[in-house]
Amino acid sequence: MTKLIYLAGDMLSHGQQLRRAYEKSAFKRLDYEVYNPQDDKSINDKSSADQQGLAERIVTNDTSGIEQADIIVLDYLPHAQGTICELGYIQKLKREKPELKVYVHCTDMRQGTGHIPDEQDRAEFSINQYVYGVILEVTEGRGVQDFEGIRQTLENDTPFTNSILFNMKRIERELEAKGLDFIESHSIERGIEGERHELGFVDGSEISFFVGVDK
């Protein structure tokens, strides 16, 4: 069964909207379903959304997305009030639903630099310690991570992690990186029980095989 990722994060600037779109694309390529709140134009088209009851509809729609998610990837930024509010609800949900996976990263370039000044007032970045405590709880102690590290973790957690498919995709990428392109075509037909693969090679030969979803 395909897992659903909820993307939590600022989306009120053009740059952050591009960032959320990038994250969605990265996880879609791993065959996850992704709920990106900015795609819900009924509440997040800031230029033309119906303002009547807008706050209530935002809460209803985004809370539903959080509750349905198997995985939450959250971009912590101190000014993102809505995201921080969501984090508090996610903490409660995680206590009720321990299997929920939560990952937190930070797109503020000042975070994680290791710059620790002698004078505390000169610190270029800090996280409120209550908020950080919640982050530690929901991430099971991992805290704030690098986005690429999160992406790799989720790649390794796909339903096909231990299958021929997963290893073949990895081998394919490594061979392509080295310029050894012996696979001419690769088509996939997906179904509930797994995937049917058709491989065509440069010498004209073909193979077909079925990969079931790991339980």
Summary of the structure (lengths in Angstrom):
residues: 215
radius of gyration: 20.6
end to end distance: 9.4
largest distance: 67.8
contacts: 542
relative contact order: 0.11
helix: 41%
strand: 20%
